[in-house]
Amino acid sequence: MDRLITQVWYNRHKLLAWQIESGKHKVVSGEAWEKNWQKKGYHQNNTVEDVWSDALKSAKKAERKLGKDSIGPWTDFELGMINGKLSALRWALGEELYT
């Protein structure tokens, strides 16, 4: 289950990285975040630089842990299977443990 959680997280991380690279999402300072946090949608399109830095470190850790062959990229079908397996395991083990 830990492997599946890491794979799902890594896929979401890579999507955010692509959004940052393409200019759809911005990495901002903590000061900018605090100043603008009340603006509608601001928090959805911006990430604090310290948080992003930690996410990059976590991605490297995930790559080492799983290996390049188990980290993606996946097709939509493959990603659906990963999410389905994770969902089935959570159900079988008791959803309340993971909510």
Biopython code that builds the backbone (N, CA, C, O; Angstrom):
import numpy as np
from Bio.PDB.StructureBuilder import StructureBuilder

atoms = [
    (1, "MET", "N", (0.812, -1.178, 0.000)),
    (1, "MET", "CA", (0.000, 0.000, 0.000)),
    (1, "MET", "C", (0.870, 1.261, 0.000)),
    (1, "MET", "O", (0.543, 2.246, -0.662)),
    (2, "ASP", "N", (1.963, 1.224, 0.737)),
    (2, "ASP", "CA", (2.872, 2.367, 0.766)),
    (2, "ASP", "C", (3.413, 2.670, -0.631)),
    (2, "ASP", "O", (3.552, 3.831, -1.016)),
    (3, "ARG", "N", (3.712, 1.628, -1.371)),
    (3, "ARG", "CA", (4.220, 1.793, -2.743)),
    (3, "ARG", "C", (3.183, 2.486, -3.617)),
    (3, "ARG", "O", (3.519, 3.392, -4.379)),
    (4, "LEU", "N", (1.929, 2.069, -3.512)),
    (4, "LEU", "CA", (0.864, 2.664, -4.316)),
    (4, "LEU", "C", (0.633, 4.127, -3.936)),
    (4, "LEU", "O", (0.434, 4.973, -4.807)),
    (5, "ILE", "N", (0.659, 4.420, -2.642)),
    (5, "ILE", "CA", (0.496, 5.806, -2.185)),
    (5, "ILE", "C", (1.619, 6.670, -2.743)),
    (5, "ILE", "O", (1.381, 7.791, -3.193)),
    (6, "THR", "N", (2.833, 6.154, -2.713)),
    (6, "THR", "CA", (3.983, 6.907, -3.233)),
    (6, "THR", "C", (3.845, 7.121, -4.734)),
    (6, "THR", "O", (4.154, 8.205, -5.229)),
    (7, "GLN", "N", (3.389, 6.115, -5.463)),
    (7, "GLN", "CA", (3.211, 6.249, -6.906)),
    (7, "GLN", "C", (2.156, 7.302, -7.250)),
    (7, "GLN", "O", (2.345, 8.099, -8.169)),
    (8, "VAL", "N", (1.049, 7.303, -6.511)),
    (8, "VAL", "CA", (-0.002, 8.294, -6.751)),
    (8, "VAL", "C", (0.518, 9.694, -6.428)),
    (8, "VAL", "O", (0.311, 10.631, -7.199)),
    (9, "TRP", "N", (1.196, 9.833, -5.280)),
    (9, "TRP", "CA", (1.741, 11.138, -4.903)),
    (9, "TRP", "C", (2.728, 11.630, -5.963)),
    (9, "TRP", "O", (2.684, 12.793, -6.364)),
    (10, "TYR", "N", (3.607, 10.754, -6.410)),
    (10, "TYR", "CA", (4.631, 11.143, -7.377)),
    (10, "TYR", "C", (3.988, 11.622, -8.682)),
    (10, "TYR", "O", (4.435, 12.603, -9.275)),
    (11, "ASN", "N", (2.947, 10.929, -9.119)),
    (11, "ASN", "CA", (2.254, 11.341, -10.344)),
    (11, "ASN", "C", (1.662, 12.739, -10.184)),
    (11, "ASN", "O", (1.759, 13.562, -11.093)),
    (12, "ARG", "N", (1.055, 13.006, -9.041)),
    (12, "ARG", "CA", (0.479, 14.331, -8.786)),
    (12, "ARG", "C", (1.571, 15.389, -8.688)),
    (12, "ARG", "O", (1.391, 16.517, -9.147)),
    (13, "HIS", "N", (2.696, 15.027, -8.094)),
    (13, "HIS", "CA", (3.834, 15.941, -8.007)),
    (13, "HIS", "C", (4.340, 16.309, -9.401)),
    (13, "HIS", "O", (4.609, 17.477, -9.680)),
    (14, "LYS", "N", (4.467, 15.309, -10.273)),
    (14, "LYS", "CA", (4.966, 15.572, -11.627)),
    (14, "LYS", "C", (3.984, 16.440, -12.418)),
    (14, "LYS", "O", (4.409, 17.253, -13.240)),
    (15, "LEU", "N", (2.690, 16.280, -12.184)),
    (15, "LEU", "CA", (1.700, 17.139, -12.828)),
    (15, "LEU", "C", (1.880, 18.580, -12.361)),
    (15, "LEU", "O", (1.847, 19.503, -13.174)),
    (16, "LEU", "N", (2.071, 18.779, -11.054)),
    (16, "LEU", "CA", (2.290, 20.126, -10.541)),
    (16, "LEU", "C", (3.589, 20.710, -11.094)),
    (16, "LEU", "O", (3.640, 21.896, -11.422)),
    (17, "ALA", "N", (4.629, 19.900, -11.201)),
    (17, "ALA", "CA", (5.899, 20.369, -11.763)),
    (17, "ALA", "C", (5.695, 20.849, -13.200)),
    (17, "ALA", "O", (6.240, 21.875, -13.604)),
    (18, "TRP", "N", (4.910, 20.101, -13.961)),
    (18, "TRP", "CA", (4.623, 20.505, -15.343)),
    (18, "TRP", "C", (3.851, 21.823, -15.366)),
    (18, "TRP", "O", (4.122, 22.687, -16.200)),
    (19, "GLN", "N", (2.886, 21.980, -14.449)),
    (19, "GLN", "CA", (2.115, 23.221, -14.389)),
    (19, "GLN", "C", (3.005, 24.408, -14.029)),
    (19, "GLN", "O", (2.813, 25.508, -14.547)),
    (20, "ILE", "N", (3.964, 24.192, -13.155)),
    (20, "ILE", "CA", (4.905, 25.261, -12.792)),
    (20, "ILE", "C", (5.778, 25.617, -13.987)),
    (20, "ILE", "O", (5.976, 26.794, -14.289)),
    (21, "GLU", "N", (6.299, 24.602, -14.665)),
    (21, "GLU", "CA", (7.161, 24.840, -15.831)),
    (21, "GLU", "C", (6.419, 25.548, -16.959)),
    (21, "GLU", "O", (7.012, 26.338, -17.693)),
    (22, "SER", "N", (5.128, 25.269, -17.099)),
    (22, "SER", "CA", (4.361, 25.874, -18.184)),
    (22, "SER", "C", (3.735, 27.213, -17.792)),
    (22, "SER", "O", (3.054, 27.839, -18.604)),
    (23, "GLY", "N", (3.963, 27.660, -16.547)),
    (23, "GLY", "CA", (3.463, 28.950, -16.107)),
    (23, "GLY", "C", (2.021, 28.945, -15.616)),
    (23, "GLY", "O", (1.468, 30.008, -15.332)),
    (24, "LYS", "N", (1.416, 27.799, -15.513)),
    (24, "LYS", "CA", (0.030, 27.717, -15.043)),
    (24, "LYS", "C", (-0.064, 27.770, -13.522)),
    (24, "LYS", "O", (-1.129, 28.044, -12.971)),
    (25, "HIS", "N", (1.034, 27.512, -12.857)),
    (25, "HIS", "CA", (1.108, 27.506, -11.399)),
    (25, "HIS", "C", (2.402, 28.207, -11.021)),
    (25, "HIS", "O", (3.409, 28.074, -11.716)),
    (26, "LYS", "N", (2.382, 28.947, -9.930)),
    (26, "LYS", "CA", (3.568, 29.716, -9.558)),
    (26, "LYS", "C", (4.082, 29.308, -8.184)),
    (26, "LYS", "O", (3.314, 28.935, -7.297)),
    (27, "VAL", "N", (5.392, 29.387, -8.034)),
    (27, "VAL", "CA", (6.046, 29.202, -6.740)),
    (27, "VAL", "C", (6.297, 30.607, -6.206)),
    (27, "VAL", "O", (6.946, 31.426, -6.856)),
    (28, "VAL", "N", (5.766, 30.872, -4.999)),
    (28, "VAL", "CA", (5.846, 32.221, -4.438)),
    (28, "VAL", "C", (6.504, 32.184, -3.059)),
    (28, "VAL", "O", (6.607, 31.130, -2.431)),
    (29, "SER", "N", (6.939, 33.336, -2.611)),
    (29, "SER", "CA", (7.539, 33.438, -1.278)),
    (29, "SER", "C", (6.455, 33.296, -0.215)),
    (29, "SER", "O", (5.269, 33.485, -0.485)),
    (30, "GLY", "N", (6.880, 32.963, 0.977)),
    (30, "GLY", "CA", (5.948, 32.896, 2.091)),
    (30, "GLY", "C", (5.285, 34.239, 2.357)),
    (30, "GLY", "O", (4.118, 34.308, 2.741)),
    (31, "GLU", "N", (6.043, 35.294, 2.148)),
    (31, "GLU", "CA", (5.502, 36.642, 2.349)),
    (31, "GLU", "C", (4.395, 36.941, 1.351)),
    (31, "GLU", "O", (3.360, 37.496, 1.719)),
    (32, "ALA", "N", (4.605, 36.578, 0.090)),
    (32, "ALA", "CA", (3.580, 36.798, -0.936)),
    (32, "ALA", "C", (2.341, 35.970, -0.629)),
    (32, "ALA", "O", (1.216, 36.435, -0.815)),
    (33, "TRP", "N", (2.546, 34.745, -0.160)),
    (33, "TRP", "CA", (1.420, 33.881, 0.195)),
    (33, "TRP", "C", (0.584, 34.527, 1.309)),
    (33, "TRP", "O", (-0.640, 34.617, 1.211)),
    (34, "GLU", "N", (1.267, 34.972, 2.364)),
    (34, "GLU", "CA", (0.566, 35.597, 3.487)),
    (34, "GLU", "C", (-0.171, 36.866, 3.062)),
    (34, "GLU", "O", (-1.289, 37.124, 3.509)),
    (35, "LYS", "N", (0.455, 37.642, 2.211)),
    (35, "LYS", "CA", (-0.141, 38.906, 1.769)),
    (35, "LYS", "C", (-1.392, 38.672, 0.935)),
    (35, "LYS", "O", (-2.347, 39.445, 1.019)),
    (36, "ASN", "N", (-1.396, 37.625, 0.138)),
    (36, "ASN", "CA", (-2.473, 37.412, -0.831)),
    (36, "ASN", "C", (-3.394, 36.236, -0.515)),
    (36, "ASN", "O", (-4.201, 35.851, -1.361)),
    (37, "TRP", "N", (-3.294, 35.665, 0.663)),
    (37, "TRP", "CA", (-4.014, 34.430, 0.960)),
    (37, "TRP", "C", (-5.526, 34.573, 0.888)),
    (37, "TRP", "O", (-6.217, 33.576, 0.680)),
    (38, "GLN", "N", (-6.059, 35.763, 1.050)),
    (38, "GLN", "CA", (-7.501, 35.944, 1.006)),
    (38, "GLN", "C", (-8.048, 36.084, -0.412)),
    (38, "GLN", "O", (-9.261, 36.012, -0.609)),
    (39, "LYS", "N", (-7.194, 36.278, -1.385)),
    (39, "LYS", "CA", (-7.661, 36.414, -2.758)),
    (39, "LYS", "C", (-8.239, 35.094, -3.249)),
    (39, "LYS", "O", (-7.641, 34.035, -3.061)),
    (40, "LYS", "N", (-9.388, 35.168, -3.868)),
    (40, "LYS", "CA", (-10.061, 33.976, -4.363)),
    (40, "LYS", "C", (-9.181, 33.250, -5.389)),
    (40, "LYS", "O", (-8.723, 33.848, -6.363)),
    (41, "GLY", "N", (-8.956, 31.961, -5.154)),
    (41, "GLY", "CA", (-8.190, 31.134, -6.076)),
    (41, "GLY", "C", (-6.680, 31.255, -5.945)),
    (41, "GLY", "O", (-5.950, 30.506, -6.594)),
    (42, "TYR", "N", (-6.192, 32.178, -5.125)),
    (42, "TYR", "CA", (-4.748, 32.384, -5.018)),
    (42, "TYR", "C", (-4.035, 31.124, -4.542)),
    (42, "TYR", "O", (-3.007, 30.733, -5.095)),
    (43, "HIS", "N", (-4.584, 30.501, -3.525)),
    (43, "HIS", "CA", (-3.932, 29.318, -2.954)),
    (43, "HIS", "C", (-3.972, 28.122, -3.904)),
    (43, "HIS", "O", (-3.164, 27.203, -3.766)),
    (44, "GLN", "N", (-4.877, 28.118, -4.845)),
    (44, "GLN", "CA", (-4.968, 27.011, -5.795)),
    (44, "GLN", "C", (-3.950, 27.116, -6.923)),
    (44, "GLN", "O", (-3.618, 26.118, -7.562)),
    (45, "ASN", "N", (-3.461, 28.315, -7.162)),
    (45, "ASN", "CA", (-2.549, 28.527, -8.286)),
    (45, "ASN", "C", (-1.135, 28.901, -7.865)),
    (45, "ASN", "O", (-0.307, 29.271, -8.698)),
    (46, "ASN", "N", (-0.864, 28.802, -6.567)),
    (46, "ASN", "CA", (0.445, 29.174, -6.050)),
    (46, "ASN", "C", (0.881, 28.195, -4.967)),
    (46, "ASN", "O", (0.059, 27.659, -4.224)),
    (47, "THR", "N", (2.186, 27.973, -4.894)),
    (47, "THR", "CA", (2.775, 27.131, -3.857)),
    (47, "THR", "C", (3.930, 27.893, -3.225)),
    (47, "THR", "O", (4.720, 28.530, -3.922)),
    (48, "VAL", "N", (4.023, 27.825, -1.912)),
    (48, "VAL", "CA", (5.105, 28.506, -1.194)),
    (48, "VAL", "C", (6.434, 27.826, -1.533)),
    (48, "VAL", "O", (6.513, 26.599, -1.579)),
    (49, "GLU", "N", (7.461, 28.618, -1.766)),
    (49, "GLU", "CA", (8.751, 28.094, -2.224)),
    (49, "GLU", "C", (9.358, 27.066, -1.281)),
    (49, "GLU", "O", (9.979, 26.110, -1.746)),
    (50, "ASP", "N", (9.200, 27.229, 0.029)),
    (50, "ASP", "CA", (9.731, 26.242, 0.973)),
    (50, "ASP", "C", (9.011, 24.902, 0.836)),
    (50, "ASP", "O", (9.628, 23.841, 0.936)),
    (51, "VAL", "N", (7.716, 24.961, 0.609)),
    (51, "VAL", "CA", (6.924, 23.739, 0.419)),
    (51, "VAL", "C", (7.353, 23.045, -0.872)),
    (51, "VAL", "O", (7.505, 21.824, -0.905)),
    (52, "TRP", "N", (7.548, 23.827, -1.931)),
    (52, "TRP", "CA", (7.969, 23.251, -3.210)),
    (52, "TRP", "C", (9.366, 22.629, -3.100)),
    (52, "TRP", "O", (9.621, 21.565, -3.664)),
    (53, "SER", "N", (10.251, 23.285, -2.384)),
    (53, "SER", "CA", (11.593, 22.749, -2.174)),
    (53, "SER", "C", (11.533, 21.392, -1.475)),
    (53, "SER", "O", (12.229, 20.455, -1.866)),
    (54, "ASP", "N", (10.702, 21.292, -0.443)),
    (54, "ASP", "CA", (10.533, 20.016, 0.258)),
    (54, "ASP", "C", (9.912, 18.953, -0.650)),
    (54, "ASP", "O", (10.272, 17.778, -0.575)),
    (55, "ALA", "N", (8.982, 19.369, -1.505)),
    (55, "ALA", "CA", (8.350, 18.423, -2.435)),
    (55, "ALA", "C", (9.370, 17.876, -3.433)),
    (55, "ALA", "O", (9.316, 16.699, -3.790)),
    (56, "LEU", "N", (10.289, 18.713, -3.880)),
    (56, "LEU", "CA", (11.338, 18.248, -4.798)),
    (56, "LEU", "C", (12.240, 17.222, -4.115)),
    (56, "LEU", "O", (12.640, 16.235, -4.732)),
    (57, "LYS", "N", (12.557, 17.454, -2.848)),
    (57, "LYS", "CA", (13.356, 16.489, -2.091)),
    (57, "LYS", "C", (12.592, 15.172, -1.923)),
    (57, "LYS", "O", (13.170, 14.092, -2.046)),
    (58, "SER", "N", (11.308, 15.271, -1.643)),
    (58, "SER", "CA", (10.483, 14.068, -1.486)),
    (58, "SER", "C", (10.376, 13.292, -2.789)),
    (58, "SER", "O", (10.323, 12.062, -2.775)),
    (59, "ALA", "N", (10.345, 13.992, -3.906)),
    (59, "ALA", "CA", (10.290, 13.320, -5.199)),
    (59, "ALA", "C", (11.566, 12.527, -5.454)),
    (59, "ALA", "O", (11.508, 11.404, -5.955)),
    (60, "LYS", "N", (12.703, 13.096, -5.119)),
    (60, "LYS", "CA", (13.978, 12.382, -5.269)),
    (60, "LYS", "C", (13.998, 11.134, -4.384)),
    (60, "LYS", "O", (14.468, 10.073, -4.794)),
    (61, "LYS", "N", (13.480, 11.284, -3.168)),
    (61, "LYS", "CA", (13.413, 10.157, -2.250)),
    (61, "LYS", "C", (12.503, 9.056, -2.822)),
    (61, "LYS", "O", (12.824, 7.871, -2.732)),
    (62, "ALA", "N", (11.383, 9.452, -3.401)),
    (62, "ALA", "CA", (10.463, 8.485, -4.014)),
    (62, "ALA", "C", (11.126, 7.774, -5.183)),
    (62, "ALA", "O", (10.948, 6.568, -5.351)),
    (63, "GLU", "N", (11.886, 8.499, -5.989)),
    (63, "GLU", "CA", (12.597, 7.898, -7.124)),
    (63, "GLU", "C", (13.592, 6.857, -6.650)),
    (63, "GLU", "O", (13.700, 5.784, -7.243)),
    (64, "ARG", "N", (14.322, 7.165, -5.582)),
    (64, "ARG", "CA", (15.288, 6.198, -5.033)),
    (64, "ARG", "C", (14.576, 4.982, -4.436)),
    (64, "ARG", "O", (15.013, 3.845, -4.614)),
    (65, "LYS", "N", (13.500, 5.232, -3.742)),
    (65, "LYS", "CA", (12.761, 4.173, -3.061)),
    (65, "LYS", "C", (12.137, 3.179, -4.037)),
    (65, "LYS", "O", (12.231, 1.967, -3.839)),
    (66, "LEU", "N", (11.504, 3.688, -5.083)),
    (66, "LEU", "CA", (10.763, 2.835, -6.008)),
    (66, "LEU", "C", (11.575, 2.421, -7.225)),
    (66, "LEU", "O", (11.301, 1.378, -7.820)),
    (67, "GLY", "N", (12.554, 3.205, -7.602)),
    (67, "GLY", "CA", (13.310, 2.932, -8.815)),
    (67, "GLY", "C", (12.629, 3.545, -10.030)),
    (67, "GLY", "O", (11.409, 3.708, -10.043)),
    (68, "LYS", "N", (13.393, 3.877, -11.028)),
    (68, "LYS", "CA", (12.871, 4.561, -12.216)),
    (68, "LYS", "C", (11.798, 3.763, -12.954)),
    (68, "LYS", "O", (10.923, 4.348, -13.593)),
    (69, "ASP", "N", (11.857, 2.444, -12.874)),
    (69, "ASP", "CA", (10.890, 1.618, -13.599)),
    (69, "ASP", "C", (9.515, 1.575, -12.930)),
    (69, "ASP", "O", (8.536, 1.176, -13.560)),
    (70, "SER", "N", (9.433, 1.980, -11.670)),
    (70, "SER", "CA", (8.170, 1.897, -10.931)),
    (70, "SER", "C", (7.594, 3.262, -10.581)),
    (70, "SER", "O", (6.723, 3.370, -9.717)),
    (71, "ILE", "N", (8.078, 4.300, -11.250)),
    (71, "ILE", "CA", (7.691, 5.650, -10.886)),
    (71, "ILE", "C", (6.848, 6.335, -11.966)),
    (71, "ILE", "O", (6.378, 7.453, -11.757)),
    (72, "GLY", "N", (6.654, 5.693, -13.094)),
    (72, "GLY", "CA", (5.860, 6.299, -14.168)),
    (72, "GLY", "C", (6.770, 6.852, -15.244)),
    (72, "GLY", "O", (7.980, 6.637, -15.179)),
    (73, "PRO", "N", (6.250, 7.541, -16.212)),
    (73, "PRO", "CA", (4.860, 7.970, -16.365)),
    (73, "PRO", "C", (3.955, 6.816, -16.802)),
    (73, "PRO", "O", (4.398, 5.841, -17.408)),
    (74, "TRP", "N", (2.672, 6.966, -16.470)),
    (74, "TRP", "CA", (1.695, 5.946, -16.803)),
    (74, "TRP", "C", (0.618, 6.513, -17.710)),
    (74, "TRP", "O", (0.389, 7.721, -17.773)),
    (75, "THR", "N", (-0.027, 5.606, -18.400)),
    (75, "THR", "CA", (-1.201, 6.000, -19.175)),
    (75, "THR", "C", (-2.338, 6.251, -18.182)),
    (75, "THR", "O", (-2.231, 5.911, -17.004)),
    (76, "ASP", "N", (-3.409, 6.838, -18.663)),
    (76, "ASP", "CA", (-4.568, 7.045, -17.794)),
    (76, "ASP", "C", (-5.092, 5.717, -17.270)),
    (76, "ASP", "O", (-5.507, 5.621, -16.115)),
    (77, "PHE", "N", (-5.073, 4.690, -18.118)),
    (77, "PHE", "CA", (-5.540, 3.371, -17.696)),
    (77, "PHE", "C", (-4.660, 2.822, -16.573)),
    (77, "PHE", "O", (-5.174, 2.337, -15.565)),
    (78, "GLU", "N", (-3.341, 2.897, -16.741)),
    (78, "GLU", "CA", (-2.416, 2.387, -15.721)),
    (78, "GLU", "C", (-2.581, 3.136, -14.398)),
    (78, "GLU", "O", (-2.579, 2.529, -13.327)),
    (79, "LEU", "N", (-2.720, 4.443, -14.483)),
    (79, "LEU", "CA", (-2.909, 5.230, -13.273)),
    (79, "LEU", "C", (-4.245, 4.882, -12.611)),
    (79, "LEU", "O", (-4.344, 4.852, -11.385)),
    (80, "GLY", "N", (-5.256, 4.623, -13.416)),
    (80, "GLY", "CA", (-6.533, 4.181, -12.878)),
    (80, "GLY", "C", (-6.413, 2.854, -12.150)),
    (80, "GLY", "O", (-7.050, 2.650, -11.116)),
    (81, "MET", "N", (-5.601, 1.954, -12.683)),
    (81, "MET", "CA", (-5.384, 0.666, -12.022)),
    (81, "MET", "C", (-4.657, 0.850, -10.685)),
    (81, "MET", "O", (-4.999, 0.200, -9.698)),
    (82, "ILE", "N", (-3.676, 1.715, -10.655)),
    (82, "ILE", "CA", (-2.948, 1.983, -9.413)),
    (82, "ILE", "C", (-3.904, 2.543, -8.364)),
    (82, "ILE", "O", (-3.910, 2.092, -7.219)),
    (83, "ASN", "N", (-4.712, 3.529, -8.759)),
    (83, "ASN", "CA", (-5.681, 4.108, -7.827)),
    (83, "ASN", "C", (-6.723, 3.082, -7.402)),
    (83, "ASN", "O", (-7.151, 3.079, -6.248)),
    (84, "GLY", "N", (-7.134, 2.217, -8.314)),
    (84, "GLY", "CA", (-8.099, 1.170, -7.986)),
    (84, "GLY", "C", (-7.545, 0.168, -6.994)),
    (84, "GLY", "O", (-8.240, -0.243, -6.064)),
    (85, "LYS", "N", (-6.300, -0.225, -7.187)),
    (85, "LYS", "CA", (-5.661, -1.148, -6.239)),
    (85, "LYS", "C", (-5.563, -0.519, -4.854)),
    (85, "LYS", "O", (-5.831, -1.171, -3.845)),
    (86, "LEU", "N", (-5.180, 0.743, -4.818)),
    (86, "LEU", "CA", (-5.073, 1.443, -3.542)),
    (86, "LEU", "C", (-6.440, 1.535, -2.869)),
    (86, "LEU", "O", (-6.559, 1.316, -1.664)),
    (87, "SER", "N", (-7.448, 1.852, -3.635)),
    (87, "SER", "CA", (-8.803, 1.945, -3.095)),
    (87, "SER", "C", (-9.270, 0.598, -2.548)),
    (87, "SER", "O", (-9.866, 0.537, -1.473)),
    (88, "ALA", "N", (-9.002, -0.474, -3.282)),
    (88, "ALA", "CA", (-9.409, -1.810, -2.840)),
    (88, "ALA", "C", (-8.690, -2.211, -1.552)),
    (88, "ALA", "O", (-9.301, -2.788, -0.653)),
    (89, "LEU", "N", (-7.407, -1.909, -1.464)),
    (89, "LEU", "CA", (-6.662, -2.219, -0.241)),
    (89, "LEU", "C", (-7.191, -1.431, 0.950)),
    (89, "LEU", "O", (-7.336, -1.967, 2.049)),
    (90, "ARG", "N", (-7.475, -0.170, 0.724)),
    (90, "ARG", "CA", (-8.012, 0.642, 1.818)),
    (90, "ARG", "C", (-9.365, 0.096, 2.276)),
    (90, "ARG", "O", (-9.640, 0.039, 3.475)),
    (91, "TRP", "N", (-10.189, -0.297, 1.341)),
    (91, "TRP", "CA", (-11.497, -0.854, 1.686)),
    (91, "TRP", "C", (-11.333, -2.153, 2.467)),
    (91, "TRP", "O", (-11.983, -2.355, 3.493)),
    (92, "ALA", "N", (-10.457, -3.036, 1.975)),
    (92, "ALA", "CA", (-10.270, -4.345, 2.610)),
    (92, "ALA", "C", (-9.692, -4.212, 4.023)),
    (92, "ALA", "O", (-10.016, -5.005, 4.907)),
    (93, "LEU", "N", (-8.846, -3.219, 4.228)),
    (93, "LEU", "CA", (-8.215, -3.032, 5.532)),
    (93, "LEU", "C", (-9.030, -2.155, 6.476)),
    (93, "LEU", "O", (-8.701, -2.030, 7.655)),
    (94, "GLY", "N", (-10.078, -1.559, 5.963)),
    (94, "GLY", "CA", (-10.912, -0.686, 6.788)),
    (94, "GLY", "C", (-10.620, 0.760, 6.509)),
    (94, "GLY", "O", (-9.588, 1.277, 6.935)),
    (95, "GLU", "N", (-11.501, 1.422, 5.805)),
    (95, "GLU", "CA", (-11.313, 2.814, 5.391)),
    (95, "GLU", "C", (-10.992, 3.738, 6.556)),
    (95, "GLU", "O", (-10.234, 4.694, 6.386)),
    (96, "GLU", "N", (-11.547, 3.479, 7.730)),
    (96, "GLU", "CA", (-11.343, 4.390, 8.856)),
    (96, "GLU", "C", (-9.877, 4.494, 9.268)),
    (96, "GLU", "O", (-9.497, 5.450, 9.945)),
    (97, "LEU", "N", (-9.065, 3.550, 8.880)),
    (97, "LEU", "CA", (-7.645, 3.601, 9.204)),
    (97, "LEU", "C", (-6.915, 4.670, 8.395)),
    (97, "LEU", "O", (-5.844, 5.121, 8.800)),
    (98, "TYR", "N", (-7.479, 5.082, 7.260)),
    (98, "TYR", "CA", (-6.762, 5.956, 6.341)),
    (98, "TYR", "C", (-7.498, 7.251, 6.037)),
    (98, "TYR", "O", (-7.174, 7.934, 5.065)),
    (99, "THR", "N", (-8.469, 7.592, 6.844)),
    (99, "THR", "CA", (-9.182, 8.848, 6.619)),
    (99, "THR", "C", (-8.867, 9.854, 7.683)),
    (99, "THR", "O", (-9.383, 10.971, 7.648)),
]
sb = StructureBuilder()
sb.init_structure("model")
sb.init_model(0)
sb.init_chain("A")
sb.init_seg("    ")
for serial, (resi, resn, name, xyz) in enumerate(atoms, 1):
    if name == "N":
        sb.init_residue(resn, " ", resi, " ")
    sb.init_atom(name, np.array(xyz, "f"), 0.0, 1.0, " ", f" {name:<3s}", serial, name[0])
structure = sb.get_structure()
